[in-house]
Amino acid sequence: MVEWVELSLLDQFEAVAVGKVDAAICRLPLYHDGLVQCTVLLEEKKKLVVPAGHRLSDRELIDPEELALETLPTLPDNHQLGAWASDPFPDHTPSGRPIARGPS
């Protein structure tokens, strides 16, 4: 029998570690002692949303380095997402170039 348990980004790893659940579908990075990352279940495609007429609006693929020339929304400084915030709210490109922080 399968029972579903709703967990947040903040408590999902603890729930597996203490045996509240047998397994969880989680976002990386994995930060919890005693847990290991298993098989990748899916790879998410990301979409960049820009206004019509924006310099990137007609591209099919965008090099993430292009984001160094943009300002992206951010989370408030007191957010609780830790390392997971870097996925939807990056502050630098893969090569390390900074991305300007916009409003939260």
MMTF fields as JSON, N, C-alpha, C and O atoms, coordinates in Angstrom:
{
  "mmtfVersion": "1.0.0",
  "mmtfProducer": "UNKNOWN",
  "numBonds": 415,
  "numAtoms": 416,
  "numGroups": 104,
  "numChains": 1,
  "numModels": 1,
  "chainsPerModel": [1],
  "groupsPerChain": [104],
  "chainIdList": ["A"],
  "bondAtomList": [4, 2, 8, 6, 12, 10, 16, 14, 20, 18, 24, 22, 28, 26, 32, 30, 36, 34, 40, 38, 44, 42, 48, 46, 52, 50, 56, 54, 60, 58, 64, 62, 68, 66, 72, 70, 76, 74, 80, 78, 84, 82, 88, 86, 92, 90, 96, 94, 100, 98, 104, 102, 108, 106, 112, 110, 116, 114, 120, 118, 124, 122, 128, 126, 132, 130, 136, 134, 140, 138, 144, 142, 148, 146, 152, 150, 156, 154, 160, 158, 164, 162, 168, 166, 172, 170, 176, 174, 180, 178, 184, 182, 188, 186, 192, 190, 196, 194, 200, 198, 204, 202, 208, 206, 212, 210, 216, 214, 220, 218, 224, 222, 228, 226, 232, 230, 236, 234, 240, 238, 244, 242, 248, 246, 252, 250, 256, 254, 260, 258, 264, 262, 268, 266, 272, 270, 276, 274, 280, 278, 284, 282, 288, 286, 292, 290, 296, 294, 300, 298, 304, 302, 308, 306, 312, 310, 316, 314, 320, 318, 324, 322, 328, 326, 332, 330, 336, 334, 340, 338, 344, 342, 348, 346, 352, 350, 356, 354, 360, 358, 364, 362, 368, 366, 372, 370, 376, 374, 380, 378, 384, 382, 388, 386, 392, 390, 396, 394, 400, 398, 404, 402, 408, 406, 412, 410],
  "bondOrderList": [1, 1, 1, 1, 1, 1, 1, 1, 1, 1, 1, 1, 1, 1, 1, 1, 1, 1, 1, 1, 1, 1, 1, 1, 1, 1, 1, 1, 1, 1, 1, 1, 1, 1, 1, 1, 1, 1, 1, 1, 1, 1, 1, 1, 1, 1, 1, 1, 1, 1, 1, 1, 1, 1, 1, 1, 1, 1, 1, 1, 1, 1, 1, 1, 1, 1, 1, 1, 1, 1, 1, 1, 1, 1, 1, 1, 1, 1, 1, 1, 1, 1, 1, 1, 1, 1, 1, 1, 1, 1, 1, 1, 1, 1, 1, 1, 1, 1, 1, 1, 1, 1, 1],
  "groupList": [{"groupName": "MET", "atomNameList": ["N", "CA", "C", "O"], "elementList": ["N", "C", "C", "O"], "formalChargeList": [0, 0, 0, 0], "bondAtomList": [1, 0, 2, 1, 3, 2], "bondOrderList": [1, 1, 2], "singleLetterCode": "M", "chemCompType": "L-PEPTIDE LINKING"}, {"groupName": "VAL", "atomNameList": ["N", "CA", "C", "O"], "elementList": ["N", "C", "C", "O"], "formalChargeList": [0, 0, 0, 0], "bondAtomList": [1, 0, 2, 1, 3, 2], "bondOrderList": [1, 1, 2], "singleLetterCode": "V", "chemCompType": "L-PEPTIDE LINKING"}, {"groupName": "GLU", "atomNameList": ["N", "CA", "C", "O"], "elementList": ["N", "C", "C", "O"], "formalChargeList": [0, 0, 0, 0], "bondAtomList": [1, 0, 2, 1, 3, 2], "bondOrderList": [1, 1, 2], "singleLetterCode": "E", "chemCompType": "L-PEPTIDE LINKING"}, {"groupName": "TRP", "atomNameList": ["N", "CA", "C", "O"], "elementList": ["N", "C", "C", "O"], "formalChargeList": [0, 0, 0, 0], "bondAtomList": [1, 0, 2, 1, 3, 2], "bondOrderList": [1, 1, 2], "singleLetterCode": "W", "chemCompType": "L-PEPTIDE LINKING"}, {"groupName": "LEU", "atomNameList": ["N", "CA", "C", "O"], "elementList": ["N", "C", "C", "O"], "formalChargeList": [0, 0, 0, 0], "bondAtomList": [1, 0, 2, 1, 3, 2], "bondOrderList": [1, 1, 2], "singleLetterCode": "L", "chemCompType": "L-PEPTIDE LINKING"}, {"groupName": "SER", "atomNameList": ["N", "CA", "C", "O"], "elementList": ["N", "C", "C", "O"], "formalChargeList": [0, 0, 0, 0], "bondAtomList": [1, 0, 2, 1, 3, 2], "bondOrderList": [1, 1, 2], "singleLetterCode": "S", "chemCompType": "L-PEPTIDE LINKING"}, {"groupName": "ASP", "atomNameList": ["N", "CA", "C", "O"], "elementList": ["N", "C", "C", "O"], "formalChargeList": [0, 0, 0, 0], "bondAtomList": [1, 0, 2, 1, 3, 2], "bondOrderList": [1, 1, 2], "singleLetterCode": "D", "chemCompType": "L-PEPTIDE LINKING"}, {"groupName": "GLN", "atomNameList": ["N", "CA", "C", "O"], "elementList": ["N", "C", "C", "O"], "formalChargeList": [0, 0, 0, 0], "bondAtomList": [1, 0, 2, 1, 3, 2], "bondOrderList": [1, 1, 2], "singleLetterCode": "Q", "chemCompType": "L-PEPTIDE LINKING"}, {"groupName": "PHE", "atomNameList": ["N", "CA", "C", "O"], "elementList": ["N", "C", "C", "O"], "formalChargeList": [0, 0, 0, 0], "bondAtomList": [1, 0, 2, 1, 3, 2], "bondOrderList": [1, 1, 2], "singleLetterCode": "F", "chemCompType": "L-PEPTIDE LINKING"}, {"groupName": "ALA", "atomNameList": ["N", "CA", "C", "O"], "elementList": ["N", "C", "C", "O"], "formalChargeList": [0, 0, 0, 0], "bondAtomList": [1, 0, 2, 1, 3, 2], "bondOrderList": [1, 1, 2], "singleLetterCode": "A", "chemCompType": "L-PEPTIDE LINKING"}, {"groupName": "GLY", "atomNameList": ["N", "CA", "C", "O"], "elementList": ["N", "C", "C", "O"], "formalChargeList": [0, 0, 0, 0], "bondAtomList": [1, 0, 2, 1, 3, 2], "bondOrderList": [1, 1, 2], "singleLetterCode": "G", "chemCompType": "PEPTIDE LINKING"}, {"groupName": "LYS", "atomNameList": ["N", "CA", "C", "O"], "elementList": ["N", "C", "C", "O"], "formalChargeList": [0, 0, 0, 0], "bondAtomList": [1, 0, 2, 1, 3, 2], "bondOrderList": [1, 1, 2], "singleLetterCode": "K", "chemCompType": "L-PEPTIDE LINKING"}, {"groupName": "ILE", "atomNameList": ["N", "CA", "C", "O"], "elementList": ["N", "C", "C", "O"], "formalChargeList": [0, 0, 0, 0], "bondAtomList": [1, 0, 2, 1, 3, 2], "bondOrderList": [1, 1, 2], "singleLetterCode": "I", "chemCompType": "L-PEPTIDE LINKING"}, {"groupName": "CYS", "atomNameList": ["N", "CA", "C", "O"], "elementList": ["N", "C", "C", "O"], "formalChargeList": [0, 0, 0, 0], "bondAtomList": [1, 0, 2, 1, 3, 2], "bondOrderList": [1, 1, 2], "singleLetterCode": "C", "chemCompType": "L-PEPTIDE LINKING"}, {"groupName": "ARG", "atomNameList": ["N", "CA", "C", "O"], "elementList": ["N", "C", "C", "O"], "formalChargeList": [0, 0, 0, 0], "bondAtomList": [1, 0, 2, 1, 3, 2], "bondOrderList": [1, 1, 2], "singleLetterCode": "R", "chemCompType": "L-PEPTIDE LINKING"}, {"groupName": "PRO", "atomNameList": ["N", "CA", "C", "O"], "elementList": ["N", "C", "C", "O"], "formalChargeList": [0, 0, 0, 0], "bondAtomList": [1, 0, 2, 1, 3, 2], "bondOrderList": [1, 1, 2], "singleLetterCode": "P", "chemCompType": "L-PEPTIDE LINKING"}, {"groupName": "TYR", "atomNameList": ["N", "CA", "C", "O"], "elementList": ["N", "C", "C", "O"], "formalChargeList": [0, 0, 0, 0], "bondAtomList": [1, 0, 2, 1, 3, 2], "bondOrderList": [1, 1, 2], "singleLetterCode": "Y", "chemCompType": "L-PEPTIDE LINKING"}, {"groupName": "HIS", "atomNameList": ["N", "CA", "C", "O"], "elementList": ["N", "C", "C", "O"], "formalChargeList": [0, 0, 0, 0], "bondAtomList": [1, 0, 2, 1, 3, 2], "bondOrderList": [1, 1, 2], "singleLetterCode": "H", "chemCompType": "L-PEPTIDE LINKING"}, {"groupName": "THR", "atomNameList": ["N", "CA", "C", "O"], "elementList": ["N", "C", "C", "O"], "formalChargeList": [0, 0, 0, 0], "bondAtomList": [1, 0, 2, 1, 3, 2], "bondOrderList": [1, 1, 2], "singleLetterCode": "T", "chemCompType": "L-PEPTIDE LINKING"}, {"groupName": "ASN", "atomNameList": ["N", "CA", "C", "O"], "elementList": ["N", "C", "C", "O"], "formalChargeList": [0, 0, 0, 0], "bondAtomList": [1, 0, 2, 1, 3, 2], "bondOrderList": [1, 1, 2], "singleLetterCode": "N", "chemCompType": "L-PEPTIDE LINKING"}],
  "groupTypeList": [0, 1, 2, 3, 1, 2, 4, 5, 4, 4, 6, 7, 8, 2, 9, 1, 9, 1, 10, 11, 1, 6, 9, 9, 12, 13, 14, 4, 15, 4, 16, 17, 6, 10, 4, 1, 7, 13, 18, 1, 4, 4, 2, 2, 11, 11, 11, 4, 1, 1, 15, 9, 10, 17, 14, 4, 5, 6, 14, 2, 4, 12, 6, 15, 2, 2, 4, 9, 4, 2, 18, 4, 15, 18, 4, 15, 6, 19, 17, 7, 4, 10, 9, 3, 9, 5, 6, 15, 8, 15, 6, 17, 18, 15, 5, 10, 14, 15, 12, 9, 14, 10, 15, 5],
  "groupIdList": [1, 2, 3, 4, 5, 6, 7, 8, 9, 10, 11, 12, 13, 14, 15, 16, 17, 18, 19, 20, 21, 22, 23, 24, 25, 26, 27, 28, 29, 30, 31, 32, 33, 34, 35, 36, 37, 38, 39, 40, 41, 42, 43, 44, 45, 46, 47, 48, 49, 50, 51, 52, 53, 54, 55, 56, 57, 58, 59, 60, 61, 62, 63, 64, 65, 66, 67, 68, 69, 70, 71, 72, 73, 74, 75, 76, 77, 78, 79, 80, 81, 82, 83, 84, 85, 86, 87, 88, 89, 90, 91, 92, 93, 94, 95, 96, 97, 98, 99, 100, 101, 102, 103, 104],
  "secStructList": [7, 7, 7, 7, 7, 7, 7, 7, 6, 6, 6, 2, 2, 2, 2, 2, 2, 6, 6, 1, 1, 1, 7, 7, 7, 7, 7, 1, 7, 7, 7, 7, 6, 6, 7, 7, 7, 7, 7, 7, 7, 7, 7, 7, 7, 7, 7, 7, 7, 7, 7, 6, 6, 7, 6, 6, 6, 6, 7, 1, 1, 7, 7, 4, 4, 4, 4, 4, 4, 1, 3, 3, 7, 7, 7, 7, 6, 6, 7, 1, 7, 4, 4, 4, 4, 4, 6, 6, 1, 7, 1, 5, 7, 6, 6, 1, 7, 5, 7, 3, 3, 7, 7, 7],
  "xCoordList": [0.841, 0.0, 0.885, 1.876, 0.532, 1.275, 0.466, -0.718, 1.099, 0.483, 1.338, 2.562, 0.7, 1.415, 1.458, 0.466, 2.607, 2.797, 3.329, 4.323, 2.678, 3.156, 4.254, 4.081, 5.382, 6.528, 6.956, 6.66, 7.638, 8.162, 9.616, 10.225, 10.167, 11.59, 12.436, 13.54, 11.923, 12.716, 12.69, 13.629, 11.636, 11.567, 11.649, 11.553, 11.823, 11.795, 12.933, 12.699, 14.15, 15.275, 15.167, 15.458, 14.754, 14.586, 13.54, 13.714, 12.454, 11.404, 11.935, 11.537, 12.816, 13.421, 14.402, 14.402, 15.228, 16.265, 15.698, 16.293, 14.553, 13.976, 12.946, 12.379, 12.694, 11.78, 10.319, 9.464, 10.001, 8.603, 8.086, 6.908, 8.988, 8.683, 9.816, 10.931, 9.54, 10.559, 11.423, 12.599, 10.837, 11.549, 10.891, 9.741, 11.621, 11.071, 11.626, 12.756, 10.816, 11.271, 11.701, 10.878, 12.993, 13.573, 14.323, 14.728, 14.496, 15.371, 16.774, 16.965, 17.751, 19.139, 19.484, 18.843, 20.439, 21.427, 20.895, 19.967, 21.499, 21.12, 22.025, 23.231, 21.442, 22.21, 21.625, 20.838, 21.991, 21.568, 22.425, 22.575, 22.988, 23.802, 22.968, 21.803, 23.554, 22.899, 22.006, 21.396, 21.909, 21.084, 21.978, 23.024, 21.552, 22.282, 21.327, 20.136, 21.863, 21.092, 21.027, 22.045, 19.846, 19.657, 19.472, 20.089, 18.637, 18.393, 17.732, 16.851, 18.163, 17.513, 16.181, 16.145, 15.092, 13.751, 13.35, 12.696, 13.735, 13.386, 14.335, 14.952, 14.453, 15.237, 14.292, 13.599, 14.269, 13.363, 13.969, 15.143, 13.164, 13.571, 13.153, 12.083, 13.985, 13.695, 13.295, 13.826, 12.371, 11.946, 12.322, 12.105, 12.878, 13.154, 11.978, 11.59, 11.412, 10.274, 10.781, 11.356, 10.559, 10.984, 9.856, 8.983, 9.86, 8.832, 9.007, 10.111, 7.911, 7.983, 8.943, 8.915, 9.783, 10.741, 12.069, 12.997, 12.175, 13.436, 14.503, 14.174, 15.756, 16.852, 16.942, 17.505, 16.41, 16.456, 15.139, 15.04, 14.134, 12.785, 12.634, 11.718, 13.487, 13.312, 14.256, 14.351, 14.947, 15.901, 15.222, 14.33, 15.646, 15.166, 15.939, 15.358, 17.243, 18.109, 18.905, 19.288, 19.146, 19.9, 21.076, 20.913, 22.248, 23.429, 23.248, 23.007, 23.359, 23.178, 24.109, 23.814, 25.218, 26.126, 25.477, 25.891, 24.447, 23.707, 23.028, 22.75, 22.761, 22.067, 22.912, 22.376, 24.22, 25.085, 24.728, 25.1, 24.017, 23.619, 22.2, 21.673, 21.588, 20.2, 20.092, 21.043, 18.922, 18.583, 17.438, 16.406, 17.611, 16.598, 15.961, 16.602, 14.698, 14.083, 14.849, 15.587, 14.683, 15.397, 14.472, 13.331, 14.965, 14.229, 14.615, 15.706, 13.742, 14.135, 15.351, 15.552, 16.153, 17.357, 17.061, 17.929, 15.895, 15.572, 14.868, 14.24, 14.96, 14.294, 14.894, 16.004, 14.154, 14.564, 15.008, 15.216, 15.16, 15.445, 16.915, 17.233, 17.796, 19.208, 19.745, 19.5, 20.486, 21.138, 20.143, 20.505, 18.898, 17.915, 17.52, 16.998, 17.751, 17.381, 18.181, 17.723, 19.358, 20.199, 19.64, 20.043, 18.727, 18.144, 17.159, 17.366, 16.103, 15.176, 15.622, 15.094, 16.591, 17.037, 18.568, 19.186, 19.192, 20.664, 21.229, 20.636, 22.375, 23.037, 24.341, 25.044, 24.656, 25.834, 25.63, 24.817, 26.369, 26.301, 27.158, 27.902, 27.076, 27.919, 29.415, 30.159, 29.863, 31.293, 31.636, 32.806, 30.623, 30.878, 30.602, 30.789, 30.16, 29.841, 28.601, 27.641, 28.588, 27.434, 26.209, 26.317, 25.052, 23.768, 23.148, 23.023, 22.764, 22.202, 20.921, 20.079, 20.792, 19.603, 18.554, 18.821, 17.349, 16.229, 15.355, 15.818, 14.113, 13.204, 12.879, 12.937, 12.537, 12.148, 10.655, 10.132],
  "yCoordList": [-1.179, 0.0, 1.241, 1.305, 2.204, 3.46, 4.551, 4.727, 5.272, 6.434, 7.642, 7.594, 8.72, 9.941, 10.859, 11.003, 11.48, 12.436, 13.723, 13.698, 14.837, 16.108, 16.656, 16.785, 16.973, 17.507, 18.822, 19.076, 19.632, 20.878, 20.683, 19.66, 21.665, 21.624, 21.547, 21.002, 22.088, 22.167, 20.891, 20.644, 20.059, 18.87, 17.538, 16.485, 17.559, 16.314, 15.365, 14.163, 15.861, 14.977, 14.395, 13.218, 15.207, 14.735, 13.622, 12.652, 13.75, 12.736, 11.381, 10.351, 11.362, 10.109, 9.594, 8.407, 10.479, 10.08, 9.454, 8.527, 9.947, 9.418, 8.325, 7.793, 7.98, 6.889, 7.259, 6.374, 8.563, 8.982, 8.557, 8.238, 8.556, 8.074, 7.166, 7.264, 6.282, 5.369, 6.017, 5.683, 6.948, 7.597, 8.942, 9.165, 9.834, 11.142, 11.566, 11.234, 12.299, 12.909, 14.317, 15.14, 14.585, 15.813, 16.587, 16.04, 17.853, 18.691, 18.61, 18.48, 18.689, 18.753, 20.209, 21.089, 20.5, 19.6, 18.848, 19.293, 17.717, 16.841, 17.159, 16.912, 17.707, 18.083, 17.41, 18.024, 16.186, 15.54, 14.309, 13.487, 14.171, 13.001, 11.732, 11.728, 10.667, 9.37, 9.118, 8.052, 10.069, 9.894, 9.896, 10.544, 9.164, 9.147, 9.475, 9.171, 10.093, 10.388, 9.126, 8.469, 8.785, 7.591, 8.014, 8.973, 7.307, 7.507, 8.852, 9.293, 9.492, 10.714, 10.307, 9.487, 10.876, 10.532, 11.361, 10.855, 12.625, 13.492, 14.662, 15.002, 15.277, 16.486, 17.588, 17.484, 18.639, 19.745, 20.727, 21.088, 21.137, 22.222, 23.522, 23.604, 24.509, 25.813, 26.768, 26.698, 27.649, 28.673, 30.032, 30.315, 30.86, 32.247, 33.071, 32.965, 33.881, 34.717, 36.15, 36.718, 36.722, 38.092, 38.817, 38.172, 40.139, 40.879, 40.722, 40.477, 40.866, 40.864, 41.956, 43.062, 41.661, 42.623, 42.632, 43.335, 41.869, 41.779, 41.169, 40.406, 41.485, 41.001, 39.477, 38.939, 38.763, 37.304, 36.651, 35.424, 37.453, 36.908, 36.012, 35.19, 36.136, 35.331, 34.13, 33.481, 33.824, 32.72, 31.418, 31.411, 30.31, 28.995, 28.497, 27.914, 28.721, 28.358, 29.583, 30.407, 29.69, 30.821, 30.285, 29.414, 30.8, 30.467, 31.089, 32.292, 30.291, 30.853, 32.03, 32.839, 32.134, 33.256, 34.586, 35.639, 34.539, 35.743, 36.398, 37.597, 35.616, 36.158, 37.178, 37.943, 37.209, 38.21, 39.619, 40.605, 39.708, 41.016, 41.408, 42.423, 40.602, 40.822, 41.043, 40.806, 41.498, 41.615, 40.648, 40.721, 39.738, 38.727, 38.967, 39.52, 38.554, 38.658, 37.801, 36.897, 38.072, 37.345, 37.044, 37.506, 36.279, 35.995, 37.008, 37.575, 37.245, 38.12, 37.527, 36.313, 38.368, 37.902, 36.878, 36.06, 36.887, 35.975, 34.696, 34.021, 34.347, 33.138, 31.891, 31.935, 30.786, 29.552, 28.459, 27.325, 28.751, 27.711, 27.309, 26.283, 28.075, 27.719, 27.518, 28.33, 26.422, 26.156, 25.962, 26.154, 25.586, 25.361, 26.646, 26.601, 27.777, 29.055, 29.334, 30.084, 28.751, 29.048, 28.481, 28.919, 27.521, 26.964, 27.945, 28.334, 28.358, 29.292, 30.749, 31.591, 31.059, 32.439, 32.513, 32.83, 32.225, 32.231, 33.635, 34.623, 33.713, 35.004, 35.088, 36.097, 34.009, 34.008, 33.005, 32.087, 33.194, 32.288, 31.057, 31.054, 30.014, 28.828, 29.142, 28.444, 30.178, 30.521, 31.432, 31.747, 31.86, 32.684, 34.167, 34.935, 34.581, 35.997, 36.358, 35.588, 37.488, 37.86, 38.215, 38.746, 37.907, 38.295, 39.321, 39.069, 40.468, 41.524, 41.053, 40.395, 41.405, 41.047, 42.116, 43.308, 41.666, 42.577, 42.529, 42.137, 42.92, 42.93, 41.518, 40.565, 41.395, 40.078, 39.884, 38.841],
  "zCoordList": [0.0, 0.0, 0.0, 0.729, -0.803, -0.875, -0.201, -0.491, 0.686, 1.315, 0.982, 1.103, 0.564, 0.223, 1.431, 2.145, 1.659, 2.736, 2.116, 1.39, 2.397, 1.856, 2.756, 3.968, 2.14, 2.861, 2.216, 1.048, 2.967, 2.406, 2.008, 2.324, 1.315, 0.984, 2.244, 2.224, 3.332, 4.557, 5.383, 6.14, 5.265, 6.126, 5.385, 6.014, 4.072, 3.304, 3.66, 3.789, 3.821, 4.116, 5.522, 5.736, 6.464, 7.844, 7.901, 8.638, 7.13, 7.128, 6.669, 7.214, 5.687, 5.235, 6.288, 6.613, 6.813, 7.768, 9.035, 9.584, 9.509, 10.757, 10.516, 11.47, 9.253, 8.948, 8.861, 8.824, 8.827, 8.664, 7.296, 7.139, 6.294, 4.95, 4.496, 5.007, 3.541, 3.017, 1.954, 1.809, 1.209, 0.115, -0.15, 0.231, -0.801, -1.147, -2.5, -2.858, -3.237, -4.476, -4.092, -3.693, -4.214, -3.683, -4.746, -5.772, -4.486, -5.296, -4.724, -3.515, -5.614, -5.173, -4.9, -5.474, -4.078, -3.493, -2.277, -1.601, -2.025, -0.917, 0.262, 0.214, 1.317, 2.506, 3.744, 4.464, 3.996, 5.238, 5.462, 4.558, 6.646, 6.969, 6.903, 7.301, 6.408, 6.385, 5.19, 5.098, 4.267, 3.075, 1.842, 1.817, 0.828, -0.432, -1.569, -1.505, -2.6, -3.806, -4.647, -4.864, -5.12, -5.962, -7.414, -7.877, -8.107, -9.527, -9.817, -9.079, -10.89, -11.351, -11.971, -12.889, -11.473, -11.97, -13.178, -14.09, -13.193, -14.304, -14.336, -13.327, -15.492, -15.641, -16.057, -17.069, -15.269, -15.531, -16.528, -16.437, -17.454, -18.34, -17.665, -17.062, -17.769, -17.188, -18.295, -19.404, -18.004, -18.951, -18.396, -17.218, -19.241, -18.883, -19.372, -20.536, -18.51, -18.869, -19.015, -18.087, -20.197, -20.485, -21.21, -21.79, -21.185, -21.919, -23.426, -23.913, -24.151, -25.612, -26.054, -25.514, -27.021, -27.506, -26.755, -27.157, -25.678, -24.923, -25.823, -26.731, -25.594, -26.449, -26.497, -27.45, -25.507, -25.483, -25.897, -25.924, -26.218, -26.43, -27.648, -27.68, -28.641, -29.85, -29.912, -30.954, -28.831, -28.815, -28.418, -27.57, -29.034, -28.604, -27.4, -26.484, -27.395, -26.279, -25.863, -26.694, -24.563, -24.031, -23.236, -22.381, -23.515, -22.734, -21.35, -21.252, -20.268, -18.922, -18.623, -17.744, -19.335, -19.13, -19.505, -19.021, -20.377, -20.761, -19.556, -19.576, -18.509, -17.342, -16.594, -15.792, -16.835, -16.2, -16.672, -16.035, -17.773, -18.308, -17.896, -18.352, -17.035, -16.632, -15.119, -14.374, -14.686, -13.273, -13.023, -13.69, -12.062, -11.767, -10.401, -9.507, -10.234, -8.907, -7.907, -8.3, -6.655, -5.615, -4.451, -4.414, -3.516, -2.288, -1.216, -1.274, -0.24, 0.863, 1.584, 1.559, 2.218, 2.902, 3.991, 4.296, 4.578, 5.683, 5.223, 6.039, 3.929, 3.435, 4.096, 4.627, 4.059, 4.723, 3.756, 4.188, 2.48, 1.494, 1.412, 0.81, 1.989, 1.981, 0.577, -0.315, 0.384, -0.906, -2.049, -3.209, -1.748, -2.817, -3.514, -4.628, -2.897, -3.508, -4.766, -5.628, -4.892, -6.05, -7.351, -8.429, -7.278, -8.5, -9.137, -10.287, -8.445, -9.085, -9.012, -9.739, -8.14, -7.948, -7.983, -6.966, -9.137, -9.185, -8.971, -9.403, -8.303, -8.122, -8.91, -8.864, -9.636, -10.5, -11.64, -11.536, -12.708, -13.854, -13.568, -12.588, -14.392, -14.176, -14.113, -13.424, -14.819, -14.779, -13.607, -13.391, -12.844, -11.671, -11.827, -10.883, -13.009, -13.212, -12.396, -12.391, -11.714, -10.895, -11.735, -12.84, -11.177, -11.77, -10.823, -9.624, -11.357, -10.523, -9.843, -10.454, -8.56, -7.786, -7.946, -7.795, -8.257, -8.384, -7.144, -6.072, -7.277, -6.124, -5.655, -6.432, -4.377, -3.843, -3.973, -3.582]
}
